[in-house]
Amino acid sequence: MKQPGYAVAVQDMPYRILDDRSLCAMVYRPQGDGIFPAMICVHGGAWVSGDRTATQGFADLIASCGIVVVAIDFRMAPRDPYPSSLVDINYAIRWVKQHAKELSIDPDVVGGLGVSSGGHLILLSAMRPFDVRYASALLAGQAGDIDARLAFVVTCSGVLDPLGRYRMAQQIGDRDILACHDAYFGSEETMSEASPPLMLERGEQVDLPPALFFQGGVDPRVPAGTAERTANLYRASGGEASAVVYPGMGHALRDWGRREMLDMLAQMALLVESAAKR
């Protein structure tokens, strides 16, 4: 992964056909010879809103550094509560590996990127690639050795502990956040079951690909210390993880400064390069 400089071509394509709708992927491909590492990009929206276009500028910037970004749509609450989105993300990871050649992707260096609630979803997907619920959708023409393991995972403003965020919203009386959590998870018990840091505290057997957790120092929508706590638990469980907190930055990446963005790209580059050497 190099400094920004690649021209980027964008292609929209369906990756999963359901009975009544198609789920699409927006693929950002650096223009050049050879194969590239890839990131499955999962948008935010509190598990109830948004689509594959939500990360458009960010995805284009990452792709210009020499990485294929596959930004996906997935099912959301209230129509499709947990774990429907995890089924789609698990499927999308396998689909990208299956189509690696035509997408100019190295199938051994496919990682994940998630923003806000998408950070929760991609980290949960990374930690539970073989969960029978998440991996329940059969991939058309799938070879037996294609799985949903990720080579690395990156979260930005990630709602990594949904139960912790729910309790924060209760304390400050944020009815909008509470309603989104209720629509997607349905109960605090489910929020706990699907919380990566609580999974680590419980000692669950999970996959731990190398991870980077970015968070703004004054993020009003994520409990302070979420990234650091998750990284500490991740390392204590045997994984490699770093938390990067940018003072003065809030929740929305569009409001982060250029210095923070360039630093984030540089740290992602080191993570991806390390994953490619494994």
N, C-alpha and C positions, 0 to 999 in steps of 0.2 A: 504494500500500500504506500503510495508516494504522496507528495504534496499535491494540492489541487492543480490540475493541468490537463486532464483527459477531457476530450469532448464526450458528451453523454447522449445516447439515444434512448428514448423512452417508448416502451411498448406495453399496451394494455392487452391482457389475455385472460380467459377463464382458466382457473386451475381446478375447480371442483363443481360438478353439476349435481344439484339436488333436484328433488321432484318438482319443485315449483319455482326455482331460481338458480342462477349461476353465481358463484363466488369468483371474483376476479382478482388478478394480481397486476400491479403496475411495476414493470421491470425496468430499472435504470441500469443501462449497460455502458461501461466505459468503452470507447472505441479504440481498439488496438489489437495487436496480435497476441495469441496465447490464451491462457485461461486465467481466471481471476478468483479470488476468494469471494464469498457471498454472505450477505446478511438478510435474514427474514425480518422484515420491519413490521412491527405491530403498533398500530396507532392507539392513542388515548381516547378519552370520551366517557370515562367513568363506567365502562362496560355496557353503556346504553346508546352511545351515539358516535358519529365519526365514520370515516371510510378511508380507503387506501390513499386518497389524495391529501389527507390531513398532514402528512409529513413531507410534502412535495419539495419544498426548498431545501430542507435538511437532507433528504435522500439524494437529491441532485448533487449537493456539495460532497457527500460521502462518495458517491459514484465517481465524481471527478478526480478522486484520489486513487482510483484503480480498484474499485470493489463493486461487484454487482449487488444492487439493493433490490429486493423483491418485497414491495409493500403490498400487504394483502387486506382484502375484506374478510370478515368473518361474522358469524351470527352473533346477535347481541340480545340482551334483555330489553323490554319485558317479554317479547315473543319467545326468545330462546335463552333461558337462564343457564347458569353454570350446570354442567361443564361443556355446553355446546361449543363455545368459542375455542376451548382447548382441543376439542376433536378436530376443528377446522385447522388450527395452527399445527397440530401434529401431522395432519394430512399434508398441509402445505410444505412442511419441511421435507417430508418424503417425496412429494411431487417435484420439488426443486432438485433433489438428488437424482431422481429418475430422469429428469430432463437436463442434467448438468451439461452434457455435450453441446446441445443446441443453444444453451444459454451462455456458453463460454465460461462455465463455472468448474472449479476444482471441487468435486463432491466430498473430498476429505477435509475441506476448509469451509464448511457452511456453519455460520454462527447466527446469533439472534440479536435483535435490537428492539427495545420497547420503550415507549414514551408514556409517562403517567400510568394510567391503568394498564396500558400495553406493556409497561415494564413488569408489572405483576404477572401478566399472562405469559410473557416470554420466559421469565425466570422460572415460573411454575412448569412450563413446558420443558425447559432445559433440565430441571431436576427430576421430572417424572416422564421420560421419553417412552417408557414401556408400560405406563399405567393402562390397564385394560379398558378403562373408560375413555381415556384420551386417544388411544390407538385403535379404537373400535371400527373406524371407517376403512374399508379395504381400498387400496390404491389400484386402479385399473392397470393390469399388466405388470403388477409389481413383482420384481425379483425378490427372492426370499431373504436376501442379505441387506435390503434397504430398510433402515430404521430412522427414528426421529431424534437420534442423539445430535447434540450441537457441539461444535468445536470450541465455542466461546459464547459468552453472553454479555450484553451491554444494556444497562437501563439508564434512562434520563428522567429525572423527577419521578422516579418509580414509586407507585403506591405498593410497596413491597410487602407490607403487613396490612391487609384489608381490615382485620379486626381492630388493630391499633388506630387506623384512620377513622373507623366507624365510631370508636369511643371518643376520639378527638372531636368529631362532628357532634356527638351527643353533648359534650361539654360546652361547645360554643353555640349550640342550637342551630346548626346548619342543616335545614330540612332538605335542601336539594341533594346534598351528599348522602344523607341518610336514605332518601328515597331511591337513589341509584344503587346503593349497596343492597337495600332490601329487594329491589327488583331483580338483581342478578344472583345474589347468594341465597336470599330467602330466610336465612337465620344466622345468628352469631356462631352457632356450631359449625355451619358450613364455612363461614369466614375463617374460623380457626383451622379447620381441616385443610383449607386451601391457602394458608399463609406460609410462605417460604421460611421466614425466621422461626415461626412456631414449629414448623416441621423439623427444623434443625434442633430446636430446643428439646423436642420429643425424641430425638435420636433416630428419626426415620432413615431407612436406607435409600439414599437418593443419588443421582448423578450430580457431579460437581465440576462442570467445565469451568475453565478460567473465566473470571467475571470482573466487570468494572461497573460500579454503581455511582452515577453522577447525581448530585442534588444541589439545589440552590440553598444558600445559607439563610435566606429569609422566605423560604417557600411556605405560603400560608395554607397549602392544601395537602401537605404531607407532614406528619409529626417530626419535629426536630430530632436529629440523630438516627433516623430510619436507615439511611445508607450505611453509616458507621456500624450500627448494631448488626445489620445483616451481614456486612463484610466480616465482622469479628466472629460471628457464629459460623459463617462459611469456612473461615480459616480453622476455627477450633474443630470443625468436622472433617478436616483434611483437605479442603479445597484451597485454591488460589483465588484471592479476591482483594480488590482495593476499593475504598470509598473515596470519592473526590468531591469535596464540598466547596462551592464557589461563593465567597462572602458577598452579600449584597444582591445575589441573584434570586429571582422568584421561581414560580412554577413553569410558566410558559417559555419554551426555548426561544421563541421569536423575540423575546425581550432580553435575552442574554447578550452580553457584549461580544465584540469580535475577538477580543483576547481569550475569553472563555471558550468560544467556539473553536478557535485554532488550537488551544490547548487540548480540548476534548478530542479533536481529530488526531492530534499527535499521540495521545494516549491510546486511542483506538488502534492506531497504526502499530504501535508496539505490541498490543494484545494480539492483533491479527497475524503479524509477522511471527510471533512466538508460536501461535497455533499452527501455522504453516510448517514449522520446523519439527513438530511433534511426530 
